[in-house]
Amino acid sequence: MSKYQESFETKGQFFLLRNAEENDAQKMFEFMRHVDGETTFLAREPGEFEASFSLESEAALLKSWSAGEDKLFLVAETKSGEIAATCGCTRNSGRRRTRHLAEIAVSVRQDFWRMGLGRRLFQIQFDWCRQKEIEKLCLTVDTENLRALGLYLSLGFVVEGTLKQQAKMSDGSYRDLYTMGKFFR
């Protein structure tokens, strides 16, 4: 298990960056409800998280992630104990041909955008990837999410392809996603 904890202060705001734990399940529900309602760039529609997971199943998932060697799931917690951001990285260790890969996903509450929180979470994950000898980090992003695209490009990710009409929105429209990768070797 990769244990991580760091105090991070930016723009007058204090965060505790740490591993997500089993007892964070309720906070995760509150966080997901919040971020799912703020943007259309995440993978879910508002309310889908609560409909897909029970508090017990979320706690079990968080417990399994905290015990796994091939995952690092971090939360950024405010002084008041709210989750401001999450960032999860999972190594693809099932097959020899893809053991060198990991996937990453990040989510930051809108009231904490532009504070460097996402960037710091990525930097921690990059260090973890290097320790695990992961050679390539992958992600997908909505082609219209210009803020996230700017961050990912500045961190060394490159667009590798476009997944056409990959996301179908609640209004029936479609969104394309970029696949992006960053090499560490």
Backbone torsions as a table, in degrees:
resi	resn	phi	psi	omega
1	MET	NA	134.7	177.9
2	SER	-94.8	107.9	178.9
3	LYS	-90.7	136.0	179.6
4	TYR	-142.2	140.0	173.0
5	GLN	-156.4	134.0	-178.4
6	GLU	-152.8	139.9	169.5
7	SER	-87.4	135.8	-177.2
8	PHE	-136.0	122.4	179.4
9	GLU	-119.9	132.6	-179.6
10	THR	-151.7	134.6	176.6
11	LYS	49.5	41.7	176.8
12	GLY	77.2	6.7	-178.7
13	GLN	-113.7	134.7	179.3
14	PHE	-103.0	136.8	176.6
15	PHE	-132.3	147.6	167.9
16	LEU	-105.2	116.4	177.5
17	LEU	-96.0	123.1	-173.8
18	ARG	-157.3	169.5	173.9
19	ASN	-64.3	141.3	170.5
20	ALA	-70.0	145.9	-177.9
21	GLU	-128.4	164.1	-179.1
22	GLU	-52.4	-40.5	-177.6
23	ASN	-77.5	5.3	174.8
24	ASP	-88.9	2.0	-172.8
25	ALA	-55.7	-47.6	-179.1
26	GLN	-63.7	-42.2	178.1
27	LYS	-63.0	-36.7	177.9
28	MET	-64.9	-40.8	176.7
29	PHE	-59.0	-45.4	179.9
30	GLU	-64.5	-42.6	178.9
31	PHE	-62.1	-49.4	-177.5
32	MET	-64.1	-39.7	176.8
33	ARG	-59.4	-41.7	-179.1
34	HIS	-66.1	-54.3	-174.7
35	VAL	-70.8	-33.3	178.8
36	ASP	-64.1	-26.5	178.6
37	GLY	-87.7	-8.3	-175.4
38	GLU	-92.0	-26.4	-171.5
39	THR	-148.9	157.1	174.7
40	THR	-99.2	10.0	-175.5
41	PHE	-88.4	-9.8	178.5
42	LEU	-84.2	172.6	-172.9
43	ALA	-79.1	-6.5	-175.6
44	ARG	-123.6	158.2	169.4
45	GLU	-86.0	156.5	176.3
46	PRO	-54.6	134.6	179.1
47	GLY	90.9	-15.0	-178.1
48	GLU	-70.0	-32.1	179.8
49	PHE	-62.7	-51.2	-179.9
50	GLU	-62.6	-33.3	179.6
51	ALA	-73.4	-23.9	-176.2
52	SER	-93.1	-24.8	-173.3
53	PHE	-128.8	144.1	168.0
54	SER	-95.7	164.4	177.0
55	LEU	-59.2	-38.5	-179.3
56	GLU	-67.9	-42.1	-179.9
57	SER	-69.4	-34.5	176.8
58	GLU	-66.5	-42.1	178.0
59	ALA	-61.7	-42.6	179.0
60	ALA	-64.3	-40.7	178.4
61	LEU	-64.0	-46.2	178.7
62	LEU	-61.4	-38.9	177.8
63	LYS	-63.4	-43.9	-179.7
64	SER	-66.1	-37.7	178.4
65	TRP	-66.3	-39.1	-177.7
66	SER	-70.1	-21.7	-179.9
67	ALA	-93.4	-12.2	-175.2
68	GLY	-80.7	144.7	177.4
69	GLU	-86.4	-18.4	-175.7
70	ASP	-104.6	18.6	179.9
71	LYS	-140.6	144.6	169.1
72	LEU	-135.6	109.0	-179.6
73	PHE	-113.6	115.5	-175.5
74	LEU	-111.0	150.5	170.1
75	VAL	-123.3	151.1	170.3
76	ALA	-109.5	118.5	-174.7
77	GLU	-110.9	136.4	177.6
78	THR	-78.5	171.2	176.6
79	LYS	-58.3	-32.7	-178.8
80	SER	-82.1	-0.8	175.9
81	GLY	93.0	3.1	177.4
82	GLU	-79.6	149.3	173.2
83	ILE	-84.2	124.3	-179.9
84	ALA	-98.5	-24.8	-177.5
85	ALA	-161.7	157.2	172.8
86	THR	-134.3	153.1	176.1
87	CYS	-151.9	118.2	-178.8
88	GLY	-119.1	138.5	178.0
89	CYS	-128.7	129.5	-178.0
90	THR	-127.9	125.4	177.3
91	ARG	-79.6	139.2	177.3
92	ASN	-90.6	89.0	-173.0
93	SER	-104.2	6.3	-175.7
94	GLY	-70.7	-32.6	-176.4
95	ARG	-128.9	147.1	-178.7
96	ARG	-58.0	-39.9	-174.7
97	ARG	-71.2	-15.7	-178.0
98	THR	-122.4	10.7	179.1
99	ARG	-65.0	-18.8	-178.7
100	HIS	-82.3	-2.2	-174.9
101	LEU	-105.1	152.9	169.0
102	ALA	-142.9	156.0	176.4
103	GLU	-116.2	146.6	-178.1
104	ILE	-131.6	147.0	175.3
105	ALA	-143.7	141.5	-178.7
106	VAL	-134.2	149.4	175.7
107	SER	-146.9	129.5	-178.9
108	VAL	-127.3	131.7	175.3
109	ARG	-60.7	141.7	-174.0
110	GLN	-58.2	-35.1	-179.8
111	ASP	-70.6	-4.4	176.7
112	PHE	-117.0	11.2	175.7
113	TRP	-65.9	155.1	174.2
114	ARG	63.0	31.6	177.0
115	MET	-114.1	-0.8	-178.1
116	GLY	84.8	6.2	-177.3
117	LEU	-67.3	-47.8	177.7
118	GLY	-60.8	-43.8	179.4
119	ARG	-59.7	-44.6	-179.6
120	ARG	-64.9	-41.0	178.2
121	LEU	-61.8	-40.4	176.7
122	PHE	-62.8	-43.0	-178.7
123	GLN	-60.9	-39.7	177.2
124	ILE	-63.1	-43.6	179.8
125	GLN	-65.6	-36.9	177.1
126	PHE	-59.8	-44.1	178.4
127	ASP	-61.1	-42.5	178.4
128	TRP	-61.7	-43.7	178.9
129	CYS	-60.2	-43.3	179.2
130	ARG	-63.4	-41.5	178.0
131	GLN	-62.0	-35.4	-179.0
132	LYS	-87.0	3.1	-178.7
133	GLU	58.7	36.1	173.2
134	ILE	-78.6	132.8	-174.7
135	GLU	-96.8	-25.5	-176.4
136	LYS	-142.4	133.7	177.7
137	LEU	-112.2	131.2	-174.3
138	CYS	-119.6	151.7	173.5
139	LEU	-154.8	165.1	170.2
140	THR	-122.5	149.6	-178.6
141	VAL	-148.4	142.5	175.4
142	ASP	-60.0	131.2	-177.3
143	THR	-63.4	-19.1	178.8
144	GLU	-90.3	-4.7	-178.1
145	ASN	-86.0	75.5	-173.1
146	LEU	-64.6	-35.0	179.2
147	ARG	-62.2	-49.1	179.3
148	ALA	-65.4	-42.3	178.7
149	LEU	-57.2	-43.8	178.4
150	GLY	-59.7	-42.9	178.0
151	LEU	-62.7	-49.9	-176.2
152	TYR	-62.1	-42.5	177.9
153	LEU	-63.1	-40.6	-179.9
154	SER	-67.4	-22.0	178.8
155	LEU	-90.4	1.5	175.7
156	GLY	99.6	5.4	174.5
157	PHE	-75.5	151.7	174.9
158	VAL	-125.9	148.3	176.0
159	VAL	-74.3	125.4	-178.8
160	GLU	-106.3	-17.6	-179.7
161	GLY	178.9	171.7	179.5
162	THR	-122.0	129.0	174.3
163	LEU	-96.0	104.5	-174.8
164	LYS	-70.9	134.5	177.3
165	GLN	46.7	42.6	-176.0
166	GLN	-75.0	-29.3	179.6
167	ALA	-115.5	127.4	175.4
168	LYS	-104.0	120.0	-174.8
169	MET	-81.7	166.2	-177.3
170	SER	-64.8	-23.6	178.7
171	ASP	-86.0	2.3	179.1
172	GLY	93.1	-8.9	177.7
173	SER	-78.4	167.7	-178.2
174	TYR	-119.0	155.2	173.9
175	ARG	-128.5	142.6	173.0
176	ASP	-88.3	151.4	175.5
177	LEU	-121.3	144.3	170.5
178	TYR	-92.4	141.2	164.9
179	THR	-95.6	134.6	-177.6
180	MET	-130.1	152.6	179.0
181	GLY	-141.9	153.4	175.4
182	LYS	-134.7	128.2	179.2
183	PHE	-97.4	142.2	178.2
184	PHE	-106.0	-8.7	-177.2
185	ARG	-93.2	NA	NA
